Structure formats: C-alpha cells, structure tokens
Amino acid sequence: MARINLNDAVADLHPAPPPCFLNRLEWVEYLKSAAAVQNHKGEPRVILVVDGEPVFNPGFDYCCDCTQIKSLEMMQVDRCKPGFLHSHE
C-alpha cells in the first residue's frame, strides 16, 4: 500500500472553513498541523483512507483544540458552529 502525503491530502480535500476560522489559509494550516500528528495514539484523524483512497473525515472534531476564551468570543459574534462540517457535507 502506498503512503499518503497528509499535507497534500489536506490541501486537496479540505472543506470550507468553519466560521470561527479567520480565513481558508488559517483553516488549512490548522488541518495540516492536526494531520501531522493524527497517527499518534488518541489523536483525531483528519484524513481517513477508504478503499485505498484518502478522504477528509467529516467527523473530525476541530473544536477539540479550541480554548474557552476563543469559544466565548466566537459565541458572542455567532461564529461558534460545532456542527459546521456535518451541515456542509
């Protein structure tokens, strides 16, 4: 089985950013960082392999790294959307 370049997979497969991210670049950099550690025990998977092909994990919990302060700030401006990926599949 060929190895998958997770950076390339994130760049090719990422969905639109949730509203709590400032822009697409910030979102992609966050996903690349999360993908880089996804093979460590207990870390969430950004990219899955289905039938030998990489796919973005729509169940990826991007909120897991959010801080309480950021969460409160985003709630105050109606940009905290934990279900965003599920509503945009």
C-alpha positions as CSV (number, residue, x, y, z in Angstrom):
1,M,0.0,0.0,0.0
2,A,1.4,3.4,-0.9
3,R,2.0,6.0,1.7
4,I,-0.3,9.0,1.7
5,N,1.1,12.5,2.0
6,L,-1.2,14.0,4.6
7,N,-0.2,17.6,3.7
8,D,-1.2,17.1,0.1
9,A,-4.4,15.2,1.1
10,V,-5.4,18.1,3.4
11,A,-4.7,20.7,0.6
12,D,-6.8,18.7,-1.9
13,L,-9.7,17.5,0.3
14,H,-10.4,20.2,3.0
15,P,-13.9,21.5,3.1
16,A,-14.8,25.2,3.5
17,P,-13.6,26.7,6.8
18,P,-15.9,26.9,9.8
19,P,-16.9,30.5,10.7
20,C,-14.6,30.5,13.7
21,F,-11.5,30.5,11.5
22,L,-10.5,33.8,10.0
23,N,-9.8,32.5,6.5
24,R,-9.1,29.4,4.4
25,L,-5.4,29.7,4.9
26,E,-5.7,29.6,8.7
27,W,-8.1,26.6,8.4
28,V,-5.7,24.6,6.1
29,E,-2.7,25.3,8.3
30,Y,-4.7,24.1,11.3
31,L,-5.7,20.9,9.5
32,K,-2.2,20.2,8.3
33,S,-0.9,20.5,11.8
34,A,-3.6,18.2,13.1
35,A,-3.0,15.7,10.3
36,A,0.7,15.7,11.1
37,V,0.0,14.1,14.5
38,Q,-3.0,12.1,13.6
39,N,-1.1,8.8,13.7
40,H,-0.2,9.3,17.4
41,K,-2.3,7.3,19.8
42,G,-5.6,9.1,20.7
43,E,-5.2,12.0,18.2
44,P,-8.3,12.6,16.0
45,R,-7.9,11.7,12.3
46,V,-8.3,14.5,9.7
47,I,-7.7,12.2,6.8
48,L,-9.1,8.7,6.5
49,V,-8.3,6.0,4.0
50,V,-11.4,4.5,2.4
51,D,-10.9,1.8,-0.3
52,G,-7.3,2.8,-0.6
53,E,-8.1,6.5,-1.2
54,P,-7.7,9.5,1.2
55,V,-10.9,11.2,2.2
56,F,-11.5,14.1,4.6
57,N,-13.0,12.9,7.9
58,P,-16.4,14.8,8.2
59,G,-16.5,13.7,11.8
60,F,-13.2,15.5,12.6
61,D,-13.7,17.5,15.8
62,Y,-12.0,20.8,15.1
63,C,-13.4,22.1,18.4
64,C,-11.2,19.8,20.4
65,D,-8.4,22.4,20.3
66,C,-10.5,25.4,21.0
67,T,-9.8,27.4,24.1
68,Q,-12.6,28.6,26.4
69,I,-11.7,32.2,25.6
70,K,-11.9,31.7,21.9
71,S,-15.1,29.7,22.2
72,L,-16.7,32.5,24.3
73,E,-15.6,35.2,21.8
74,M,-17.0,33.2,18.8
75,M,-20.3,32.6,20.6
76,Q,-20.7,36.3,21.2
77,V,-20.4,37.0,17.5
78,D,-22.4,33.9,16.4
79,R,-19.4,32.2,14.8
80,C,-19.2,29.2,17.1
81,K,-20.6,26.4,15.0
82,P,-19.5,22.9,16.3
83,G,-21.7,21.1,13.7
84,F,-20.5,23.1,10.7
85,L,-18.8,20.2,9.0
86,H,-21.8,17.9,9.3
87,S,-24.1,20.6,7.9
88,H,-21.9,21.1,4.9
89,E,-21.2,17.6,3.7
